[in-house]
Amino acid sequence: DGFPAPRLFSQGVSYTYDDVIFLPGYIGFPADAVDLTTRLSRRIPLAIPCVASPMDTVSEAAMAAAMASLGGVAAVHCNTEPHIQASIIRAAKSRRLPFVSSVPFFSPASTPSLSDFAGHDYALVTERGDSLSKLVGIAVAAEISSRVVPVSEYMRPAPRSVSSSFDFEQAASILVDEGLDYASLVSDDGEVIDVITAKDVERIRSYPKLGKPSLGADGKFVVAASIGTREDDKRRLEQLVNAGANAIVVDSSQGNSIYQLDMIKYAKKMYPEVDLIGGNVVTITQAQNLVNAGVDGLRVGMGSGSICTTQEVCAVGRGQATAVFKVASYARDHSVPVIADGGISNSGHIVKALSLGASTVMMGSFLAGSHEAPGTYEHKDGRLVKKYRGMGSLEAMIKGSDARYLGDTLKLKVAQGVVGAVADKGSVLKFIPYTMQAVKQGFQDLGASSLQSAHDLLWSDTLKLEVRTGAAQVEGGIHGLVSYEKKAF
Ligand code: XMP
């Protein structure tokens, strides 16, 4: 009944997630008992199999703190100056709270206008206007004077401080117990880091309870970061490692290149303590080269991303279901975790990626448009949207990401991605827990009580699949209704 994966994927056909469907197994446990713990790379355990993509409309400090506090991880993008990328990593790792507000800092003598608050309700006032000098007050945007006067004339006294080593519940109970509207977040070294408000507490308490966060050996959030494969990326690498990056993603659309292999060997030699993720690959041969060079994780996908045009522009790539299965069938013999990158638009795609051998999924569009994604919301056709763009889009390349697409040595720039927008999705702190619950239900239907047991079903040929015809795909989606409202939670 049905085909085992090795048979289905050896027919010379490239399948996407939507092309295939699993046959159900036997349910012998409740969905809540499903264990989704996994590994990002050889030495980095995660409580949930979710990775935020290193893209400049997805992964900066707020996403990194939120993903780590959920038990996943974000890879901070490299489409910016190395010192800025390093400061994003430091910001995410400087706290145990699931958010980063990035409020502005002013000195008492400064005369900011409302726009200097950059949409924040509060700003911190320190002696020199930086995070390292003494906190002297807090300025409230709603109380800004219409006259040009120094902040010192209208600021409120320095708020109570909360240690940056406190987790959310510890910090929240101080605000609630003491009836505070806000408190400052201060490190043990006295660095002023952020503001936590009663509004933040109320918002985060309305989400599902946070599980086990991803913490590194340093006791701080696990944060990954991407680099390119140019010579000057070696200096970037050094700054990222110094900032505490736990894993480095070598970011190329086609990872089987002399540039990437050289970078992997260099990074492994210089920073053996940091896990190195290579890619992207879609074939066993590509994967072999990266594994032989010493990678600790493999990023799989070429042209499957929602904003990708690589397959159309370059005629190279592979259906994502086939790519994940093929690379995983090789990587498992070397104990190298596979990251299924791109093409995730629902929880079923996550179940498919993991059950076809991946250890995690990397997501761009699924996380873009969230509260934690960089950028601001705009109104478009009556909807609230945030920008989401391919790192190979002209717009992103002009900002600097063209090394990923090996275009840096070419005079003519050809885009391999597009710029778009995605609808407001709310906070990842809310929709990722719901998505993981849906993934657990999928695993339960398959009879897999953990990621390991899903992989055991796959590699023992117990997992059975079939290809869906076009009509079967239509049948599997919503159909036959005049109108409907699609709401998952
Ligand atoms: P999703 O489907 O999650 O895909 O939005 C995210 C992944 O897409 C890749 N990526 C690109 N691929 N051109 C491409 O061909 C691009 O401009 C581009 N930008 C990102 C990347 O692997 C990412 O994780």
Residues whose N, C-alpha, C, O or C-beta is under 5 A from the ligand:
A	BS01	XMP	S53 G303 S304 G305 S306 I307 C308 T309 T310 D341 G342 G343 I344 M362 M363 G364 S365 F366 R389 G390 M391 G392 S393 Q416 G417 V418
